[in-house]
Each structure stands twice: as structure tokens, then as C-alpha cells.
């Protein structure tokens, strides 16, 4: 019985197997891009100003309670500091008095922007963009060592 099954599979030529494999890979890639782009249906842009954003770049995750709800799309310098533009998914309600914090996973871990929810009214989703007035900058080991060195002097 097993030899009959093997013989039937081997009866197809290599070009047939190649075509089936290419179609299968194309199908997987298509499904991946469809599901990747449906995560953020109709995102709402936001803007925030930081003084120091070490470790943050474009495509950095924006999280609330550890759940990815958006990303960073643009970082620019201004006289006020570093302006960070990003987007959050419209499905989440974010209080007006929320704080944007730059957090890292461990001492040398990947940095993310975390939204610490406040207790105020929710931001209006009909606005063109959210403006976060309260931010907390990134701190690095290098800054901590410089601070300790200044204490010793």
C-alpha cells in the first residue's frame, strides 16, 4: 500500500511540484499582507513633544498596557524638542490626561512608547489628530552613569 502511494506522488514531474510550491508561497505571502494591513483600520494620528528619545525610531510600537495599538511614523527636530508623530488604532479609547512614556524591556531592551491612561474624559475620535501634552523622556544607562559621576565630583 505504501509503495503505491509513493509511486503515485512520484508520478508527477518536477515542474508540477515547482508550480504548486510557487502558488502556495504566493498564497501565504498574500494572506500575510492582507492580515498585516488590517490591524490598523482607520488609525488616528497623534503628535507629542519629547526632550530626549534615545532608542525610538520610525516603526517603533505604541502600546497601552503592553498591547500594541499603533506605531511611530515620523520624528522631527524643532526648537521645542523632538516632535514625534504616530498613529493609534481607532478601536481604543484613550483618556485626555494620558501620559506618553518611553519604556524599555530591561536595561538594554527594545524601546517602545507606552500610553499610561489617565482618568479624564476620552479623547474625541472625530479630531484630525490627538495631541499628547504630557510626556516622559527616555533614560539610558549612559545618562545614569553620567549622573552618578556628577554626584562624585
Order of alpha helices (4+ residues) and beta strands (2+ residues): alpha-alpha-beta-beta-beta-beta-beta-beta-beta-beta-alpha
